[in-house]
């Protein structure tokens, strides 16, 4: 072989080595763990997991080819520690954590396996990260809401129910450990709206029933459901109680409104799972969670259920209807 031909051939082969190495790296089968705060048959769990898988597939990760996804479920944090231990024992390359109690359970089990969270409200206050731009440690992800959104929920509730004088702020302090984060913000804004903010603490079905029935005994009240996996799991019960006691309610997620709740303002949580897939992809390709800034959810939506409004005898202001991203008839 002539010298020039040999050098050309050698140069071409060398240029192809990085591409081949990258292809080999992405094609090598990797393992992703997922721990959801919903039951396996919950429609929201299915929608969010589908979005996560779509996000991975968009970035070249396909189940059965180069990635295995092990999914576990811990509704409202039930048995979260046991399931987290089981998932960590599988030694996945990265774990997707849904909700604050799930992330906390995983953090207790591992400080080395990368964790990407979704639907976490206060990651600094919860002790998951050191700061938003520099998380440190093995955890990063997509955060949910800043505390100031509580003022928006109260304002929207007052806009729909003009005579409102009391708003119950509902959450489980065990699964929404950041509860005060929102309550303080609500209490600061409520007087300017002519509203008294009333914390309503619940832990289980019996608590939810007793608390809402007790709150409904006093007139001219409404509910604000704060971000919490417990209320999400028991959304059907809460919506039924709100209807029974004719309480207008604003929710933090459209899934409540889709099954009969009055209205919601909040992140598109299905989209948050697509965002989380991007960080899982980056970690699988070598990035460290400590160096990946926590993302804010980027897509917000207002959803109104006109049928529920009519049942409650409420007239939704035209301006609110125009601004809504979705109106359910």
C-alpha positions as CSV (number, residue, x, y, z in Angstrom):
1,X,0.0,0.0,0.0
2,X,1.3,3.4,-0.9
3,X,2.2,5.7,2.0
4,X,-0.4,8.4,1.1
5,X,-3.2,5.8,0.8
6,X,-2.2,4.3,4.2
7,X,-2.3,7.7,6.0
8,X,-5.7,8.5,4.4
9,X,-7.1,5.2,5.5
10,X,-5.6,5.5,9.0
11,X,-7.0,9.1,9.3
12,X,-10.4,8.0,8.2
13,X,-10.5,5.1,10.7
14,X,-9.3,7.4,13.6
15,X,-12.1,10.0,12.7
16,X,-14.7,7.2,12.9
17,X,-13.5,5.9,16.3
18,X,-15.2,8.6,18.5
19,X,-18.5,8.1,16.6
20,X,-18.3,4.4,17.0
21,X,-17.5,4.8,20.7
22,X,-20.5,7.1,21.2
23,X,-22.8,4.7,19.3
24,X,-21.5,1.8,21.4
25,X,-22.0,3.8,24.6
26,X,-25.6,4.7,23.8
27,X,-26.4,1.2,22.5
28,X,-25.1,-0.5,25.6
29,X,-28.1,-1.5,27.7
30,X,-28.6,0.8,30.7
31,X,-31.0,0.5,33.7
32,X,-33.4,3.2,34.8
33,X,-35.4,2.9,38.0
34,X,-38.7,4.8,38.5
35,X,-40.6,5.2,41.7
36,X,-44.1,6.7,41.4
37,X,-46.2,8.2,44.2
38,X,-49.4,7.0,42.5
39,X,-51.0,3.5,42.3
40,X,-50.1,1.5,39.2
41,X,-53.7,1.8,37.8
42,X,-54.0,5.6,38.4
43,X,-54.6,7.3,35.0
44,X,-52.2,10.1,35.9
45,X,-49.4,7.6,36.6
46,X,-49.9,6.1,33.2
47,X,-50.0,9.5,31.4
48,X,-46.8,10.7,33.2
49,X,-44.9,7.5,32.6
50,X,-45.9,7.5,28.9
51,X,-44.5,11.1,28.6
52,X,-41.3,10.0,30.4
53,X,-40.8,7.1,28.0
54,X,-41.5,9.3,25.0
55,X,-38.9,11.8,26.2
56,X,-36.3,9.0,26.5
57,X,-37.2,7.6,23.1
58,X,-36.8,11.0,21.5
59,X,-33.3,11.0,22.8
60,X,-32.4,7.5,21.5
61,X,-33.3,5.3,24.5
62,X,-35.6,2.4,23.6
63,X,-36.8,-0.3,26.0
64,X,-35.8,-3.7,24.7
65,X,-32.8,-2.2,22.8
66,X,-30.6,-0.1,25.0
67,X,-32.5,0.7,28.2
68,X,-34.5,-1.3,30.8
69,X,-37.0,0.6,33.0
70,X,-37.9,-0.8,36.4
71,X,-41.0,0.9,37.7
72,X,-42.3,0.7,41.3
73,X,-45.3,2.4,43.0
74,X,-45.8,3.9,46.4
75,X,-49.2,5.6,46.5
76,X,-49.1,8.8,48.7
77,X,-45.8,7.6,50.0
78,X,-47.2,4.3,51.4
79,X,-44.4,1.8,51.8
80,X,-42.1,4.2,50.0
81,X,-39.0,3.2,52.1
82,X,-39.5,-0.5,51.5
83,X,-40.0,0.0,47.7
84,X,-37.1,2.5,47.6
85,X,-34.7,-0.1,49.2
86,X,-35.9,-2.7,46.6
87,X,-35.3,-0.3,43.7
88,X,-31.9,0.8,44.9
89,X,-30.8,-2.9,45.3
90,X,-31.3,-3.3,41.5
91,X,-28.4,-0.8,41.1
92,X,-29.9,1.2,38.3
93,X,-27.8,3.9,36.5
94,X,-30.3,6.6,37.5
95,X,-33.6,6.8,39.3
96,X,-36.6,9.0,38.4
97,X,-38.4,10.0,41.6
98,X,-42.0,11.2,41.6
99,X,-43.0,13.4,44.6
100,X,-41.4,14.7,47.8
101,X,-41.9,11.6,50.0
102,X,-40.6,9.3,47.2
103,X,-37.5,11.4,46.7
104,X,-36.9,11.5,50.5
105,X,-37.2,7.7,50.7
106,X,-34.7,7.3,47.9
107,X,-32.3,9.8,49.4
108,X,-32.2,7.8,52.6
109,X,-31.3,4.7,50.6
110,X,-28.5,6.0,48.4
111,X,-26.2,9.0,48.2
112,X,-24.4,7.7,45.1
113,X,-27.0,6.6,42.5
114,X,-28.1,9.6,40.6
115,X,-31.8,10.7,41.3
116,X,-33.9,12.9,39.0
117,X,-37.0,14.2,40.7
118,X,-40.3,15.4,39.2
119,X,-43.2,17.2,41.0
120,X,-41.2,18.3,44.0
121,X,-42.2,21.7,45.4
122,X,-39.4,22.8,47.7
123,X,-36.2,20.8,47.0
124,X,-33.9,23.1,49.1
125,X,-36.2,23.2,52.1
126,X,-36.7,19.4,51.8
127,X,-32.9,18.9,52.0
128,X,-32.5,17.4,48.6
129,X,-30.2,20.0,47.1
130,X,-27.8,22.7,48.2
131,X,-29.0,25.3,45.7
132,X,-31.0,25.5,42.5
133,X,-28.0,26.3,40.2
134,X,-25.6,23.9,42.0
135,X,-27.5,21.0,43.5
136,X,-24.5,19.2,44.8
137,X,-24.8,15.5,45.8
138,X,-26.6,13.0,43.7
139,X,-30.0,14.7,43.2
140,X,-31.4,17.1,40.7
141,X,-34.6,17.5,38.7
142,X,-37.7,19.6,37.8
143,X,-39.2,21.6,40.7
144,X,-42.9,22.4,40.8
145,X,-44.1,25.8,42.3
146,X,-42.6,28.7,44.1
147,X,-44.5,29.7,47.2
148,X,-45.9,32.9,45.6
149,X,-48.3,30.8,43.5
150,X,-50.5,30.5,46.6
151,X,-51.5,34.1,46.0
152,X,-52.6,33.2,42.5
153,X,-54.8,30.3,43.7
154,X,-56.5,32.6,46.3
155,X,-57.0,35.4,43.8
156,X,-58.6,33.0,41.2
157,X,-60.8,31.5,43.9
158,X,-62.0,35.0,44.9
159,X,-62.6,35.9,41.3
160,X,-65.0,33.0,40.8
161,X,-66.7,33.2,44.3
162,X,-66.9,37.0,44.9
163,X,-68.4,36.8,48.4
164,X,-65.8,34.4,49.7
165,X,-64.4,35.2,53.1
166,X,-62.6,32.0,54.1
167,X,-60.2,29.7,52.2
168,X,-59.1,26.3,53.6
169,X,-55.6,25.4,52.5
170,X,-55.6,21.6,52.4
171,X,-52.6,19.3,52.5
172,X,-51.0,16.4,54.5
173,X,-48.0,17.7,56.4
174,X,-46.4,14.3,56.4
175,X,-46.3,14.0,52.6
176,X,-46.2,17.8,51.9
177,X,-43.5,18.5,54.4
178,X,-43.1,21.9,52.8
179,X,-46.7,22.8,53.8
180,X,-45.7,26.0,55.7
181,X,-43.8,27.2,52.5
182,X,-47.2,27.7,50.9
183,X,-49.3,28.6,54.0
184,X,-47.1,31.5,55.0
185,X,-47.4,32.9,51.4
186,X,-51.2,32.4,51.5
187,X,-51.6,34.1,54.9
188,X,-49.5,37.1,53.7
189,X,-51.7,37.7,50.6
190,X,-55.2,36.7,52.0
191,X,-56.0,39.9,53.9
192,X,-55.6,42.0,50.8
193,X,-58.3,39.8,49.1
194,X,-60.6,40.0,52.1
195,X,-60.0,36.3,52.8
196,X,-59.0,34.5,56.0
197,X,-56.6,31.7,55.2
198,X,-57.4,28.6,57.3
199,X,-54.9,25.7,57.3
200,X,-56.6,22.3,57.0
201,X,-54.3,19.4,57.9
202,X,-55.2,15.9,56.8
203,X,-53.5,12.5,56.8
204,X,-56.0,9.9,55.5
205,X,-59.5,9.4,54.2
206,X,-61.1,9.9,57.6
207,X,-59.2,13.1,58.2
208,X,-60.2,14.5,54.8
209,X,-63.9,13.7,55.4
210,X,-63.9,15.2,58.9
211,X,-61.9,18.3,58.0
212,X,-63.9,19.3,55.0
213,X,-67.2,18.7,56.7
214,X,-66.1,20.8,59.7
215,X,-64.8,23.6,57.4
216,X,-68.1,23.6,55.5
217,X,-70.1,24.3,58.7
218,X,-69.1,27.9,58.6
219,X,-70.5,29.9,55.6
220,X,-69.0,31.5,52.6
221,X,-65.8,29.3,52.3
222,X,-63.8,27.7,49.6
223,X,-60.8,25.4,49.3
224,X,-57.3,25.6,47.9
225,X,-55.7,22.3,47.4
226,X,-51.9,22.7,47.9
227,X,-49.5,20.5,46.0
228,X,-49.5,17.1,47.8
229,X,-49.4,13.5,46.7
230,X,-52.0,12.5,49.4
231,X,-54.7,14.8,48.0
232,X,-53.8,13.7,44.4
233,X,-54.3,10.1,45.3
234,X,-57.7,10.9,47.0
235,X,-58.8,13.4,44.4
236,X,-62.2,11.7,43.7
237,X,-63.1,11.8,47.4
238,X,-62.1,15.5,47.7
239,X,-64.1,16.5,44.6
240,X,-67.2,14.6,45.9
241,X,-67.0,16.3,49.3
242,X,-66.6,19.7,47.7
243,X,-69.7,19.1,45.6
244,X,-71.6,17.7,48.5
245,X,-70.9,20.8,50.6
246,X,-71.1,23.2,47.7
247,X,-67.6,24.5,48.3
248,X,-65.8,26.2,45.3
249,X,-62.2,24.8,45.1
250,X,-59.1,25.6,43.2
251,X,-56.6,22.8,42.6
252,X,-52.9,22.6,41.8
253,X,-53.3,20.1,38.9
254,X,-55.7,19.7,36.0
255,X,-56.2,16.0,36.9
256,X,-58.7,17.2,39.6
257,X,-60.7,19.3,37.1
258,X,-60.8,16.5,34.5
259,X,-62.8,14.3,37.0
260,X,-65.2,17.1,38.2
261,X,-63.2,19.7,40.2
262,X,-64.0,23.3,39.6
263,X,-60.8,24.8,38.3
264,X,-57.0,24.5,38.5
265,X,-53.9,26.6,37.9
266,X,-50.5,25.0,37.8
267,X,-47.8,23.2,35.9
268,X,-48.5,20.7,33.1
269,X,-47.1,17.8,35.2
270,X,-47.1,15.4,32.2
271,X,-44.7,17.9,30.5
272,X,-42.6,17.9,33.7
273,X,-42.0,14.2,33.1
274,X,-40.8,15.0,29.6
275,X,-38.4,17.5,31.1
276,X,-37.1,15.0,33.6
277,X,-36.4,12.6,30.7
278,X,-33.9,15.1,29.3
279,X,-31.9,15.0,32.6
280,X,-32.0,11.2,32.8
281,X,-30.6,11.2,29.3
282,X,-27.8,13.5,30.2
283,X,-26.9,11.5,33.2
284,X,-26.9,8.3,31.2
285,X,-24.4,10.0,28.8
286,X,-22.1,11.0,31.6
287,X,-23.2,14.2,33.3
288,X,-23.3,14.4,37.0
289,X,-26.5,15.5,38.9
290,X,-24.4,17.8,41.1
291,X,-23.6,19.9,38.0
292,X,-27.1,20.0,36.5
293,X,-29.1,23.0,37.7
294,X,-32.6,22.3,39.0
295,X,-35.1,23.2,36.3
296,X,-38.3,25.1,36.9
297,X,-41.4,23.7,35.2
298,X,-41.9,25.7,32.0
299,X,-45.6,25.1,31.1
300,X,-48.5,26.4,33.2
301,X,-52.1,26.0,32.4
302,X,-55.5,27.2,33.7
303,X,-58.4,24.7,33.4
304,X,-62.0,25.4,34.2
305,X,-64.9,23.0,34.5
306,X,-68.1,24.9,33.5
307,X,-70.4,22.1,34.4
308,X,-69.1,22.1,38.0
309,X,-69.4,25.9,38.1
310,X,-73.1,25.7,37.1
311,X,-73.8,23.0,39.6
312,X,-72.3,25.2,42.3
313,X,-74.3,28.2,41.1
314,X,-71.2,30.1,40.1
315,X,-70.6,32.3,37.0
316,X,-67.1,32.2,35.7
317,X,-66.0,35.7,34.6
318,X,-65.6,36.0,30.9
319,X,-62.0,37.2,31.3
320,X,-61.1,34.1,33.1
321,X,-62.7,31.9,30.4
322,X,-60.8,33.7,27.7
323,X,-57.5,33.2,29.6
324,X,-58.1,29.6,30.3
325,X,-56.1,27.0,28.4
326,X,-58.9,24.5,28.6
327,X,-62.6,24.8,29.4
328,X,-64.5,21.6,30.2
329,X,-68.1,21.8,29.3
